[in-house]
Amino acid sequence: MVSLVQTSSFPLIPRFRSSHPVLEEARVPCRSGVRCHVVEPLKFENGKPCIPVLPAGERSLPSFLTTPQLGNIVSSKNDTRLRIFSGTANPSLSQEIACYMGLELGKINIKRFADGEIYVQLQESVRGCDVYLVQPTCPPANENLMELLIMIDACRRASAKNITAVIPYFGYARADRKTQGRESIAAKLVANLITEAGANRVLACDLHSGQSMGYFDIPVDHVYGQPVVLDYLASKRICSDDLVVVSPDVGGVARARAFAKKLSDAPLAIVDKRRHGHNVAEVMNLIGDVKGKVAVMVDDMIDTAGEFEKSSKATLELLPIIFIFYHKSNVGG
């Protein structure tokens, strides 16, 4: 709220100096004027200024603060400060984000030509704006990734001030290292593409591995879904002594251990398995004591669910199991 305080009944109004002798005075008293200053900054809601309502008996706002011209200037300036645009990968998520922030989604036209090419046109000005593009690169990964790159390019060419790529699911994150000779590191390639397209910042959720953040030459905000899951488990009222956190593979031990620490240092178990190919794994052994406990199996994503199924059937068949994963790629049903 804006509070106006009268500091003097006879403020001095500055006047321009002139060579004319009558206009030599620099300041003259004005008995009808009121000197005011802003005690608190002007607040905005949904990109528009909130006009304060003064209590009865107090002096009304000066006309220079209530003129329509000034209101239009302030409103139009603030309206273009923040913009959220949605790709076609998950428009419902984008709408929820916009509603949570009290904003409307930006107007954008995205279509595909007969040969599969993607066309993107922003239907409102983003000049000087902070733009957020919500576009997970979930399946179809290549199509959604290309759409994100073109959206970034469109914002850059439209003179956006800052462009943040909001990528809840970062595709190609599993290709973060070479496991065999003559392999590509696709995660680094995708990071380069996003940077070169014109993004100034990336916001991602629960990356497959933390090292993917180092592949970007721009700032990366890594958001974790762990607090949401912990609140869910707390609502189930399961005693921490009856829980055991299970990592479905050796690579997820760090994630599972951090999760177990939040559950009052619950015990940890590890499924030892051997991979025979992509999405093909054989369970070899279970490391840890799970007898008589509720197993909480934690992983970053579920693809075909083959590994979860084999881990649960082969080693945890007689236990109640809670599966927790942060991403679902919708492949394989």
Phi and psi in degrees as a GROMACS rama.xvg file:
@    title "Ramachandran Plot"
@    xaxis  label "Phi"
@    yaxis  label "Psi"
@TYPE xy
-97.3896  123.334  VAL-2
-108.741  129.775  SER-3
-108.461  126.558  LEU-4
-116.886  127.265  VAL-5
-81.1709  120.491  GLN-6
-103.956  -13.4521  THR-7
-161.256  142.753  SER-8
-83.6287  -17.7465  SER-9
-130.87  70.9527  PHE-10
-70.4105  156.866  PRO-11
-96.7173  128.381  LEU-12
-100.412  123.918  ILE-13
-68.1121  146.125  PRO-14
-127.872  153.734  ARG-15
-72.6271  140.14  PHE-16
-75.3592  149.603  ARG-17
-146.459  158.644  SER-18
-73.8082  -15.4794  SER-19
-70.0216  133.011  HIS-20
-62.1139  -29.5071  PRO-21
-70.5897  -27.3069  VAL-22
-101.639  21.4534  LEU-23
-72.6351  -24.7816  GLU-24
-65.758  134.314  GLU-25
-87.8202  -30.9378  ALA-26
-141.128  139.186  ARG-27
-131.39  146.292  VAL-28
-72.5114  147.034  PRO-29
-130.477  107.897  CYS-30
-71.9344  -23.5223  ARG-31
-93.2768  -0.838803  SER-32
-88.3167  160.735  GLY-33
-131.638  123.096  VAL-34
-88.5398  128.46  ARG-35
-129.589  152.826  CYS-36
-140.746  154.117  HIS-37
-83.6949  118.639  VAL-38
-79.1288  -41.4313  VAL-39
-122.309  150.387  GLU-40
-67.28  153.555  PRO-41
-67.346  131.194  LEU-42
-93.8074  149.215  LYS-43
-123.851  147.798  PHE-44
-136.579  121.348  GLU-45
55.4268  39.0711  ASN-46
79.6988  9.20609  GLY-47
-129.324  144.505  LYS-48
-69.3746  142.106  PRO-49
-90.5482  114.277  CYS-50
-78.34  122.439  ILE-51
-70.0523  149.766  PRO-52
-107.953  115.294  VAL-53
-82.1483  143.326  LEU-54
-62.7561  158.936  PRO-55
-62.784  139.393  ALA-56
96.0652  -16.5268  GLY-57
-88.8175  159.575  GLU-58
-66.5373  137.169  ARG-59
-71.8885  166.202  SER-60
-66.3715  142.126  LEU-61
-61.8509  153.445  PRO-62
-63.7417  -27.9502  SER-63
-71.6197  -13.2398  PHE-64
-97.2884  -9.19534  LEU-65
-119.021  8.70624  THR-66
-70.7922  140.771  THR-67
-59.4005  -33.3002  PRO-68
-61.9781  -45.2705  GLN-69
-66.9622  -39.7179  LEU-70
-61.9474  -39.568  GLY-71
-65.9623  -38.1136  ASN-72
-65.104  -48.1535  ILE-73
-64.4222  -43.3845  VAL-74
-64.0208  -46.3382  SER-75
-66.8462  -34.1345  SER-76
-66.9528  -43.3403  LYS-77
-76.0773  -28.8279  ASN-78
-59.7344  -30.9008  ASP-79
-96.2712  8.20564  THR-80
-76.0029  -35.8983  ARG-81
-133.544  132.175  LEU-82
-137.111  138.43  ARG-83
-120.577  123.252  ILE-84
-118.515  147.08  PHE-85
-114.186  138.171  SER-86
-83.8656  -171.566  GLY-87
-91.7744  -1.9478  THR-88
-69.819  -43.1892  ALA-89
-152.55  73.2918  ASN-90
-64.9639  -29.2767  PRO-91
-66.0096  -38.3899  SER-92
-64.0472  -42.565  LEU-93
-60.9542  -40.1969  SER-94
-65.6377  -39.3707  GLN-95
-64.3488  -40.05  GLU-96
-63.4372  -45.093  ILE-97
-63.4566  -42.4003  ALA-98
-64.8057  -38.7294  CYS-99
-62.8683  -34.9427  TYR-100
-88.1437  -3.45498  MET-101
73.7541  29.2673  GLY-102
-121.904  168.482  LEU-103
-105.056  146.013  GLU-104
-64.3152  141.648  LEU-105
-67.6384  153.419  GLY-106
-86.1744  124.29  LYS-107
-144.119  142.946  ILE-108
-111.244  115.668  ASN-109
-123.802  124.636  ILE-110
-145.104  167.101  LYS-111
-123.145  136.058  ARG-112
-80.287  172.267  PHE-113
-61.3829  -29.5297  ALA-114
-88.6535  5.87822  ASP-115
95.743  -6.56608  GLY-116
-66.761  149.591  GLU-117
-104.663  134.274  ILE-118
-117.173  130.776  TYR-119
-130.263  130.608  VAL-120
-138.721  124.404  GLN-121
-76.5073  130.578  LEU-122
-103.164  20.8285  GLN-123
-155.294  158.599  GLU-124
-71.6193  138.44  SER-125
-123.727  14.9382  VAL-126
-60.1927  123.589  ARG-127
73.5625  13.9854  GLY-128
-95.5252  158.27  CYS-129
-92.3214  111.109  ASP-130
-106.845  134.348  VAL-131
-118.025  123.002  TYR-132
-108.861  113.338  LEU-133
-95.2926  110.446  VAL-134
-157.291  93.3151  GLN-135
-68.9701  146.498  PRO-136
-98.8144  52.0147  THR-137
-80.6504  172.088  CYS-138
-57.7082  137.952  PRO-139
-72.4542  112.235  PRO-140
-60.7593  -45.5249  ALA-141
-63.9582  -41.778  ASN-142
-67.5456  -43.8357  GLU-143
-69.8209  -34.5603  ASN-144
-65.8256  -44.453  LEU-145
-64.302  -37.6614  MET-146
-63.0673  -41.091  GLU-147
-62.2986  -43.5921  LEU-148
-62.1849  -40.5022  LEU-149
-70.5642  -35.5825  ILE-150
-62.9746  -43.0868  MET-151
-62.0152  -44.2873  ILE-152
-62.6359  -39.9824  ASP-153
-63.4247  -40.7881  ALA-154
-68.2205  -38.7504  CYS-155
-64.4268  -42.736  ARG-156
-73.2882  -16.3556  ARG-157
-93.0963  12.2901  ALA-158
67.1614  37.5635  SER-159
-66.6175  144.243  ALA-160
-71.2428  -51.6617  LYS-161
-135.614  140.439  ASN-162
-123.292  118.187  ILE-163
-112.005  121.959  THR-164
-89.2378  111.439  ALA-165
-92.4139  108.557  VAL-166
-120.394  86.5883  ILE-167
-56.6447  -42.5258  PRO-168
-116.414  116.694  TYR-169
-94.8939  102.628  PHE-170
-66.1728  155.614  GLY-171
70.0305  9.3904  TYR-172
-68.2012  -23.7762  ALA-173
-73.8725  -19.6103  ARG-174
-90.2363  59.7289  ALA-175
-99.9445  0.789878  ASP-176
-161.618  168.004  ARG-177
-94.3659  118.322  LYS-178
-97.2974  -17.5833  THR-179
-139.724  168.414  GLN-180
-68.9122  149.555  GLY-181
62.6833  30.9169  ARG-182
-98.6649  155.045  GLU-183
-91.6081  158.522  SER-184
-108.357  84.365  ILE-185
-65.5232  -29.0642  ALA-186
-61.4063  -39.8002  ALA-187
-68.2296  -39.3988  LYS-188
-61.8706  -45.2376  LEU-189
-64.1536  -38.8534  VAL-190
-61.4221  -41.2049  ALA-191
-64.2558  -40.5131  ASN-192
-63.1497  -43.778  LEU-193
-64.4525  -40.0951  ILE-194
-67.3183  -46.5201  THR-195
-67.7431  -27.0313  GLU-196
-66.3192  -26.1619  ALA-197
127.481  7.33896  GLY-198
-70.1754  141.674  ALA-199
-98.0726  -19.2592  ASN-200
-158.749  151.654  ARG-201
-125.129  136.747  VAL-202
-119.828  116.604  LEU-203
-126.613  157.033  ALA-204
-116.044  124.856  CYS-205
45.4591  68.2992  ASP-206
-62.445  153.097  LEU-207
-58.719  -38.3402  HIS-208
-147.314  146.088  SER-209
-65.411  -22.7408  GLY-210
-66.828  -17.7486  GLN-211
-62.9582  -27.9245  SER-212
-63.5404  -31.6505  MET-213
-73.9647  -10.7994  GLY-214
-78.0269  -15.7753  TYR-215
-91.1112  143.532  PHE-216
-95.1378  9.91596  ASP-217
-125.299  162.678  ILE-218
-61.0308  142.414  PRO-219
-125.716  125.866  VAL-220
-99.7379  116.488  ASP-221
-101.17  112.432  HIS-222
-101.831  135.839  VAL-223
-107.421  142.155  TYR-224
-92.992  4.64258  GLY-225
-57.5096  -43.735  GLN-226
-58.4658  -36.112  PRO-227
-65.9966  -42.3529  VAL-228
-67.1975  -39.4738  VAL-229
-63.8905  -37.564  LEU-230
-64.0131  -37.5289  ASP-231
-64.8305  -45.5993  TYR-232
-64.3125  -35.6549  LEU-233
-64.0356  -33.4628  ALA-234
-69.4204  -20.392  SER-235
-80.6026  -12.0543  LYS-236
54.6756  48.2871  ARG-237
-95.6908  129.185  ILE-238
-63.337  135.059  CYS-239
-62.3047  -26.3302  SER-240
-70.6566  -17.9367  ASP-241
-96.3082  4.76591  ASP-242
-103.84  148.682  LEU-243
-139.283  128.29  VAL-244
-89.8048  130.168  VAL-245
-117.015  128.328  VAL-246
-93.5682  126.388  SER-247
-70.1799  -12.1871  PRO-248
-156.769  171.247  ASP-249
-67.083  -33.9842  VAL-250
-64.943  -21.5692  GLY-251
-99.0441  14.3313  GLY-252
-62.7644  -44.1266  VAL-253
-60.8763  -41.4793  ALA-254
-65.6811  -44.9442  ARG-255
-66.8714  -37.4994  ALA-256
-65.9347  -41.2444  ARG-257
-63.5351  -36.5266  ALA-258
-67.8547  -42.515  PHE-259
-64.3624  -34.8088  ALA-260
-63.708  -35.5656  LYS-261
-72.1432  -20.4309  LYS-262
-96.9107  51.2984  LEU-263
55.2693  42.4241  SER-264
56.3755  51.1318  ASP-265
-64.3389  151.441  ALA-266
-64.102  158.443  PRO-267
-121.132  138.734  LEU-268
-128.141  151.999  ALA-269
-130.247  132.335  ILE-270
-90.565  119.41  VAL-271
-93.6989  120.002  ASP-272
-139.009  161.816  LYS-273
-120.739  130.469  ARG-274
-89.5753  133.502  ARG-275
-107.986  2.74306  HIS-276
163.541  -179.976  GLY-277
-66.7072  129.53  HIS-278
62.4851  18.8569  ASN-279
-128.693  118.435  VAL-280
-143.847  150.791  ALA-281
-121.777  126.48  GLU-282
-75.7499  129.474  VAL-283
-104.125  -42.1774  MET-284
-161.858  161.941  ASN-285
-118.857  123.163  LEU-286
-104.038  116.18  ILE-287
124.286  162.736  GLY-288
-99.4275  120.134  ASP-289
-121.873  5.34847  VAL-290
-63.9885  127.339  LYS-291
72.4449  16.7515  GLY-292
-118.824  165.196  LYS-293
-91.2827  119.16  VAL-294
-86.165  129.774  ALA-295
-112.133  102.718  VAL-296
-92.3043  120.801  MET-297
-115.372  131.512  VAL-298
-149.032  164.277  ASP-299
-79.4037  -29.7309  ASP-300
-155.629  160.417  MET-301
-123.564  128.838  ILE-302
-108.167  -83.6228  ASP-303
-93.7202  -8.76746  THR-304
68.7156  9.49859  ALA-305
-65.5684  -41.5593  GLY-306
-68.4275  -40.1349  GLU-307
-62.2546  -42.0713  PHE-308
-65.3098  -45.496  GLU-309
-67.9426  -39.3812  LYS-310
-63.4329  -40.9446  SER-311
-74.226  -40.4615  SER-312
-73.1643  -40.506  LYS-313
-78.9015  -31.0962  ALA-314
-124.401  -23.3782  THR-315
-123.409  32.1373  LEU-316
-63.1215  -32.9979  GLU-317
-97.7652  6.97177  LEU-318
-107.727  147.59  LEU-319
-70.0872  133.613  PRO-320
-124.926  136.88  ILE-321
-112.985  115.558  ILE-322
-90.3293  131.268  PHE-323
-127.302  121.308  ILE-324
-143.246  147.189  PHE-325
-93.8116  -19.4082  TYR-326
-135.833  142.083  HIS-327
-125.938  121.49  LYS-328
-88.0688  -6.07203  SER-329
61.0128  33.1211  ASN-330
-108.926  133.302  VAL-331
81.0701  17.7572  GLY-332
